Amino acid sequence: MGVRGLQGFVGSTCPHVCTAVNFKELAEQHRSQHPGCTPTVVVDAMCCLRYWYTPESWVCGGQWREYFAALRDFVQAFTTVGIKLVFFFDGMVEQGKRAVWVRRRLKNNREIARIFHYIKSHREQPGRNMFFIPSGLAIFTRFALKTLGQETLCSLQEADYEVATYGLQNNCLGILGEDTDYLIYDTCPYFSISELCLDSLDTVMLCRERLCESLELSLADLPVLACLLGNDTVPEGMFESFRFQCLSSYTSMKENADKRGNVILAVADHIAKVLRLHQGEKKLEEMLPLGQNKALFYKGVASYLLPGQTSPWIFQKPKGVTTLGKQIVSMSTDPEFEPESLVCTHPESKEETPLCTHPETEQEDPMNMEPEMKQQVTMVSDTEILKVARAQHVQAESYLVYGVMSSGEIECSNTLEDALDQALPSQAFVYRPMRQRVYSLLLGAGGDGASSGPVIREWFVHSGNPLRHPDLVRPLPMHVPGGTPSLKVLWLSQEPGVEARRMDTLLACLDLSASREELQAVESPFQALCCLLTYLFVQVDTLCLEDLHAFIAQALCLQGKSAGQLMDLQLEHVDSRAVQLGSLLVRGLSMLVLVNSACGFPWSNSDFMPWNVFDGKLFHEKYLQSEKGCPAEVLVEQNRSRLTRFHDLKSIVCKACMREDRRIVSRQHWRPHHPGRWEKPGSSSHRTNSGHSRSGRGQHWRAQGPGSRQREPDRWRRHSPSSGGT
């Protein structure tokens, strides 16, 4: 993240850029200077996740109650001294930064492989040096903060730009994060989350003015420096030879700087003593070897310019000459849809205005000041619904819905999955049929579920996927009793009976309409969990009765345990299969966020928040006990009322699975050739008919493969990730 090499340079060569500060003192100064204004810190939440996650256990699926308590302590520390916090989360991956996103995901895959190798070799969790944040942490952190009453926002572009903009426009006390891009933006002060001591509220402020003094640059020069060094927009290797030339001619080498540090000094020196001589007279492409990378370089420089800011390094366009910046163009698949009804929405504006220019006539302009210069074609034409989806996205109330409806492109980062365990599928495949029905609901498509309708581009990380291209996924038809309601009914209607329609639609997304009465009779918070477990066991035929016992028992026992009790829980050993099952369930809970928001929120969000229904260590303990053959009484810790609920919930899930032709059996009853834990899938015992007795159910995970491309028309085959030898 941020500018390549700048963090290390500041720490080793320019330590005076870092100043020790105290938030309580800063807040008092802010109040005296701005009477009546609440000191506000805007938080780049994505930078903070690994610092917030303090529980010792992290491989088992997440210690969610401990984590929730840690977030509560974090918020309380600031509110106690009168500081307001505003949290921003990444909402979308900009197309220009997709390559960086992919590179990081592939690097994460290698780290995860090492984690599983360690677990299987040592039967314990690796040290903190191999720490990997639990699956779904970013998603559920949003809801945890909202539960704690905090203002939580989801970005419409790269979060750091919106964080910097918010900080500048709202006269914030500062930005809390861990990204050197905040040293480049001309915005409010930047504070380090990694240096924060929560007890005292001491931290370090990184001062961009002092950085400029050290480099003999102005604030306006920093974006040029950042792009020449390399960042998330301009690849580091693009100007490698130029940096070498600067270093070769640089005569003021510092002994306390390493090679990278001297490179930064040399490039800054070139900007100050060579480029600035001709500033305003020559264009940058006349002074730098930009070549065919000119547009990308200008885009990188412009990406640091906040609304209203200009750069002396970019020749401004004459007044009255404008281009369409980042906008949302609504395009319907309806053949009767008229181009006159196209609309555009600027991300900073909540108003929609008629668009008179055809979306394909406007060319990308490197001089455009907008950080993202590409237009966006939406998947739906109903501007009212799109506006609702956008508002829910910005307010961090939904998950993936706006991505599907606006760009038709979504992503899901790495999950703790063992690439060598072929008996358990990736969550990307397990929950795809659920997502496909949601696509049908959101886009009003998927009538035949095969060759027609829109295509959603899924960037989901899974084993064997090189992420060269997205998986192209079509909607699946839904079967809602009484017909599928429109989004206007689901999202906006207050008519009597609409809540029942929302619930019917949700169950149809999970393909569980046949068990509606039994599942709806389950009380909160176990209803959502039972629905998820039923879906999961129908989809994955290598799950057994012992797995179900562990999932149910941990959820029941969790209700009576505090974060402190869970923290003290000790495991005999760590099992790699249980690690993967824990992550698989948590990813399922995140998919329930998608389904619930798409259906108009028939469930309360608290019904499927992991701190209410799942704990990683507790599940692991129940899994190990269940593997040993411990009876239900032991699993529920000798609690009679829990035992009754255990058998009730187990019966509901097993009966619902039986309606889908899925009989859950004990691992002891598996035949030797069953494609379970000890044998790779592909034998004759797995359900080649996908285990689906009714049409429109989607392929079983074994038959899918990356992108389920075998059923796609020829014109899509060129996008297949399997062409890379997956």
LINCOR-V180431 format. One record per backbone hydrogen bond with DSSP energy under -1.0 kcal/mol. CO is the residue of the C=O (numbers start at 1). NH is the residue of the N-H. E is the energy in kcal/mol with one decimal. If there is no record, write none. Layout:
co=(CO & CO)
nh=(NH & NH)
e=(E & E)
This chain:
co=(3 & 5 & 6 & 7 & 8 & 9 & 9 & 14 & 15 & 17 & 19 & 21 & 22 & 23 & 24 & 25 & 26 & 27 & 28 & 29 & 30 & 34 & 39 & 40 & 40 & 41 & 42 & 43 & 43 & 44 & 45 & 48 & 49 & 52 & 62 & 62 & 63 & 64 & 65 & 66 & 67 & 68 & 69 & 70 & 71 & 72 & 73 & 74 & 75 & 76 & 78 & 79 & 84 & 86 & 87 & 88 & 89 & 94 & 95 & 97 & 98 & 99 & 100 & 101 & 102 & 103 & 104 & 105 & 106 & 107 & 108 & 109 & 110 & 111 & 112 & 113 & 114 & 115 & 116 & 117 & 118 & 119 & 123 & 127 & 128 & 134 & 136 & 137 & 138 & 139 & 140 & 141 & 142 & 143 & 144 & 145 & 146 & 151 & 153 & 158 & 159 & 160 & 161 & 162 & 163 & 164 & 165 & 166 & 167 & 168 & 174 & 175 & 176 & 177 & 179 & 180 & 181 & 181 & 185 & 189 & 190 & 191 & 193 & 197 & 201 & 202 & 203 & 204 & 205 & 207 & 208 & 209 & 210 & 211 & 212 & 218 & 221 & 222 & 223 & 224 & 225 & 226 & 230 & 234 & 235 & 237 & 239 & 240 & 241 & 242 & 243 & 244 & 245 & 254 & 258 & 259 & 260 & 261 & 262 & 263 & 264 & 265 & 266 & 267 & 268 & 269 & 270 & 270 & 271 & 275 & 278 & 278 & 283 & 284 & 284 & 288 & 290 & 291 & 293 & 294 & 295 & 296 & 297 & 298 & 299 & 301 & 302 & 306 & 311 & 318 & 329 & 334 & 338 & 339 & 342 & 343 & 344 & 346 & 353 & 358 & 365 & 376 & 381 & 382 & 383 & 384 & 385 & 386 & 387 & 388 & 389 & 390 & 391 & 392 & 393 & 394 & 400 & 401 & 402 & 403 & 403 & 403 & 405 & 408 & 410 & 412 & 415 & 418 & 420 & 421 & 426 & 426 & 427 & 431 & 432 & 433 & 434 & 435 & 436 & 436 & 437 & 438 & 439 & 440 & 456 & 457 & 458 & 459 & 462 & 471 & 473 & 480 & 486 & 487 & 488 & 495 & 497 & 498 & 499 & 500 & 501 & 502 & 503 & 504 & 505 & 506 & 507 & 512 & 513 & 515 & 516 & 517 & 519 & 523 & 526 & 527 & 528 & 529 & 530 & 531 & 532 & 533 & 534 & 535 & 536 & 540 & 544 & 545 & 546 & 547 & 548 & 549 & 550 & 551 & 552 & 553 & 554 & 557 & 558 & 562 & 563 & 564 & 575 & 576 & 577 & 578 & 579 & 580 & 581 & 582 & 583 & 584 & 585 & 586 & 587 & 588 & 589 & 590 & 591 & 592 & 593 & 594 & 595 & 596 & 597 & 604 & 605 & 609 & 610 & 615 & 616 & 617 & 618 & 619 & 620 & 621 & 622 & 623 & 624 & 625 & 626 & 631 & 632 & 633 & 634 & 639 & 640 & 641 & 642 & 643 & 644 & 645 & 646 & 647 & 648 & 649 & 650 & 651 & 652 & 653 & 654 & 655 & 657 & 657 & 658 & 665 & 666 & 667 & 671 & 674 & 683 & 686 & 687 & 689 & 700 & 705 & 708 & 709 & 713 & 714 & 716 & 717 & 720 & 721 & 722)
nh=(6 & 9 & 10 & 11 & 12 & 13 & 14 & 17 & 18 & 207 & 205 & 203 & 26 & 27 & 28 & 29 & 30 & 31 & 32 & 33 & 34 & 37 & 84 & 173 & 174 & 86 & 176 & 45 & 88 & 47 & 49 & 52 & 53 & 54 & 64 & 616 & 67 & 68 & 69 & 70 & 71 & 72 & 73 & 74 & 75 & 76 & 77 & 78 & 79 & 80 & 83 & 82 & 41 & 43 & 153 & 45 & 155 & 97 & 98 & 101 & 102 & 103 & 104 & 105 & 106 & 107 & 108 & 109 & 110 & 111 & 112 & 113 & 114 & 115 & 116 & 117 & 118 & 119 & 120 & 121 & 122 & 123 & 574 & 130 & 131 & 137 & 140 & 141 & 142 & 143 & 144 & 145 & 146 & 147 & 148 & 150 & 149 & 87 & 89 & 162 & 163 & 164 & 165 & 166 & 167 & 168 & 169 & 170 & 172 & 171 & 42 & 191 & 44 & 193 & 182 & 183 & 184 & 185 & 187 & 175 & 206 & 177 & 196 & 201 & 23 & 197 & 21 & 192 & 19 & 211 & 212 & 213 & 214 & 215 & 217 & 221 & 225 & 226 & 227 & 228 & 229 & 230 & 4 & 231 & 238 & 240 & 243 & 244 & 245 & 246 & 247 & 248 & 249 & 257 & 262 & 263 & 264 & 265 & 266 & 267 & 268 & 269 & 270 & 271 & 272 & 273 & 274 & 275 & 276 & 278 & 281 & 282 & 286 & 287 & 288 & 290 & 293 & 294 & 297 & 298 & 299 & 300 & 301 & 302 & 303 & 304 & 305 & 309 & 314 & 321 & 378 & 337 & 341 & 342 & 355 & 330 & 353 & 349 & 344 & 361 & 368 & 329 & 383 & 386 & 387 & 388 & 389 & 390 & 391 & 392 & 393 & 394 & 395 & 397 & 396 & 154 & 404 & 405 & 406 & 407 & 408 & 409 & 379 & 457 & 459 & 461 & 417 & 421 & 422 & 424 & 429 & 430 & 431 & 435 & 436 & 437 & 438 & 439 & 440 & 476 & 441 & 442 & 443 & 444 & 473 & 410 & 471 & 412 & 465 & 458 & 456 & 483 & 490 & 491 & 492 & 498 & 501 & 502 & 503 & 504 & 505 & 506 & 507 & 508 & 509 & 510 & 512 & 515 & 516 & 519 & 520 & 521 & 522 & 526 & 530 & 531 & 532 & 533 & 534 & 535 & 536 & 537 & 538 & 539 & 540 & 543 & 548 & 549 & 550 & 551 & 552 & 553 & 554 & 555 & 556 & 557 & 558 & 560 & 561 & 566 & 567 & 568 & 579 & 580 & 581 & 582 & 583 & 584 & 585 & 586 & 587 & 588 & 589 & 590 & 591 & 592 & 593 & 594 & 595 & 596 & 597 & 598 & 599 & 601 & 600 & 607 & 608 & 612 & 614 & 619 & 620 & 621 & 622 & 623 & 624 & 625 & 626 & 627 & 628 & 630 & 629 & 635 & 636 & 638 & 637 & 643 & 644 & 645 & 646 & 647 & 648 & 649 & 650 & 651 & 652 & 653 & 654 & 655 & 656 & 657 & 658 & 659 & 660 & 662 & 661 & 545 & 669 & 670 & 674 & 676 & 686 & 688 & 690 & 692 & 703 & 708 & 711 & 712 & 716 & 717 & 719 & 720 & 723 & 724 & 725)
e=(-1.5 & -1.9 & -2.5 & -1.9 & -2.2 & -2.5 & -1.5 & -2.1 & -1.6 & -2.7 & -3.2 & -2.4 & -2.5 & -2.5 & -1.8 & -2.3 & -2.4 & -2.3 & -1.8 & -2.0 & -2.2 & -2.0 & -3.0 & -2.4 & -1.1 & -2.1 & -2.3 & -1.4 & -2.7 & -1.0 & -1.0 & -2.4 & -2.2 & -1.6 & -1.1 & -2.7 & -2.4 & -2.6 & -2.0 & -2.0 & -2.4 & -2.3 & -2.1 & -2.0 & -2.6 & -2.4 & -2.1 & -1.1 & -2.5 & -2.2 & -2.4 & -1.5 & -2.9 & -3.5 & -3.2 & -1.8 & -2.9 & -1.9 & -1.4 & -2.2 & -2.8 & -2.4 & -2.1 & -2.1 & -2.5 & -1.8 & -2.4 & -1.9 & -1.5 & -1.8 & -2.7 & -2.2 & -1.7 & -1.9 & -2.4 & -2.1 & -2.2 & -2.4 & -2.5 & -1.5 & -2.9 & -2.7 & -2.0 & -2.1 & -1.7 & -1.6 & -2.3 & -1.9 & -1.3 & -1.0 & -2.2 & -2.5 & -2.1 & -2.3 & -1.5 & -2.7 & -1.7 & -2.6 & -2.1 & -1.2 & -2.8 & -2.5 & -2.3 & -2.7 & -2.6 & -2.0 & -2.9 & -1.9 & -2.2 & -1.0 & -2.2 & -3.7 & -2.5 & -2.3 & -2.1 & -1.7 & -1.2 & -2.1 & -1.4 & -2.8 & -2.5 & -2.2 & -1.1 & -2.5 & -2.6 & -2.9 & -2.5 & -2.3 & -2.7 & -1.6 & -2.2 & -2.0 & -2.2 & -1.8 & -2.3 & -1.4 & -2.2 & -2.8 & -1.9 & -2.0 & -1.9 & -1.6 & -2.6 & -2.4 & -1.5 & -1.2 & -2.4 & -2.0 & -2.0 & -2.3 & -2.5 & -2.3 & -1.6 & -1.3 & -2.5 & -2.1 & -2.1 & -2.1 & -2.5 & -2.6 & -2.4 & -2.2 & -2.1 & -2.2 & -2.5 & -2.6 & -2.1 & -2.0 & -1.9 & -1.3 & -2.1 & -2.4 & -1.6 & -1.2 & -2.3 & -2.4 & -2.4 & -1.3 & -2.6 & -2.7 & -2.3 & -2.3 & -2.3 & -3.0 & -1.6 & -1.4 & -1.6 & -2.7 & -1.4 & -1.9 & -3.6 & -2.1 & -1.9 & -1.8 & -1.7 & -1.1 & -1.7 & -1.8 & -1.9 & -2.0 & -1.9 & -3.8 & -1.1 & -2.3 & -2.2 & -1.8 & -2.7 & -2.4 & -2.4 & -2.5 & -2.0 & -2.7 & -2.2 & -3.0 & -1.8 & -2.2 & -2.2 & -2.1 & -2.7 & -1.3 & -1.8 & -1.3 & -2.4 & -3.0 & -2.7 & -1.7 & -1.8 & -1.3 & -1.2 & -1.0 & -1.1 & -2.1 & -2.1 & -2.1 & -2.9 & -1.7 & -1.6 & -2.6 & -1.8 & -1.3 & -2.0 & -2.9 & -2.6 & -1.1 & -3.0 & -2.2 & -2.8 & -2.3 & -2.0 & -3.1 & -3.2 & -2.8 & -2.3 & -3.3 & -1.9 & -1.7 & -1.5 & -2.4 & -2.2 & -2.5 & -2.1 & -2.3 & -2.4 & -1.8 & -1.9 & -1.3 & -3.2 & -1.6 & -1.6 & -2.4 & -2.6 & -1.0 & -1.1 & -1.3 & -2.6 & -2.2 & -2.4 & -2.9 & -2.5 & -2.4 & -2.9 & -2.8 & -2.0 & -2.1 & -2.3 & -1.1 & -1.7 & -2.5 & -1.9 & -2.3 & -2.5 & -2.7 & -2.1 & -1.4 & -2.1 & -2.6 & -2.0 & -1.1 & -1.9 & -2.1 & -2.0 & -1.6 & -1.9 & -1.8 & -2.3 & -2.3 & -1.8 & -2.3 & -2.2 & -2.0 & -2.5 & -1.5 & -2.1 & -1.9 & -1.8 & -1.5 & -1.0 & -1.3 & -2.5 & -2.9 & -2.2 & -2.3 & -1.8 & -3.2 & -1.1 & -2.0 & -1.4 & -2.2 & -3.0 & -2.7 & -2.3 & -2.5 & -2.2 & -2.8 & -2.4 & -2.1 & -2.8 & -2.5 & -1.3 & -2.3 & -1.1 & -1.8 & -2.2 & -3.3 & -1.6 & -2.1 & -1.9 & -2.1 & -2.8 & -2.1 & -2.0 & -2.9 & -2.4 & -2.2 & -2.2 & -2.3 & -2.7 & -2.5 & -2.2 & -2.3 & -2.1 & -1.6 & -1.2 & -2.3 & -1.9 & -2.2 & -1.6 & -1.3 & -2.2 & -2.8 & -1.3 & -1.4 & -1.7 & -1.4 & -1.3 & -1.5 & -1.1 & -2.0 & -2.1 & -1.6 & -2.1 & -1.8 & -1.5 & -1.7 & -1.8)
